[in-house]
Amino acid sequence: QVQLVESGGGLVQPGGSLRLSCTISGIIFSSDVLGWYRQAPGKERELVADITTTGRTNYADSVKGRFTISRDRAKNTLYLQMNALEPEDTAVFYCNLRRNLGSKMNHYWGQGTQVTVSS
């Protein structure tokens, strides 16, 4: 019932900026956590940033001070503003909704969008 669709990826030079968007279809529960993950070649998928419905945010150490996660409730859209991009940020970025169903934790994923940081 929940669908996530990312957009905004592309090629950017080191030091540049990019904003990713994730449109969300379906009902968002108050206990849901929305986030962005990324997966670089040969590496595990890692959490970049997440945000609760109350607005509490969490960031990976590698992106603190450079990335900002936000949500537009009216538009049901999740954003990731990325500044001062580095080649090490190159990865497929995924939008994620984490939902606690009581018996288990469910993860809903978008299709992914490629971010390439290169000169």
C-alpha positions, 0 to 999 in steps of 0.5 A: 500500500505504501509506494516510494518514488525517488527523483533528482539524482544525477551527475554533479561536480565535487563541492556541488549540490543536489536535492533528492525528492521522494514522493510517498503514496499511502498513509504515513503512521505517526510511528513511521520513520522516513529516511535515505539510504545509499549503496556504493559499489562493493559496499553495504547499504547504509543509512544516510539520514532519517526523520521521525514524524515529530521532526527528529533527525539523525545523520550518518557521521560522514554527512553531518553538516553537509546533508539536510533531510526534511519532509513536506507533509502537505505534499507527502514528499521527503527531501535530501539536500546535499551540499559540498558533495564529495566523490565518496558520496557516489552511490545509489540513493534509496528512499525508505519508510520504516514501519513497526507492525508490532510483530515485525519491522517492515521496510518500504523502498523506492527504486533508487536514484543514482548520484555520481560526484565526479569532475 
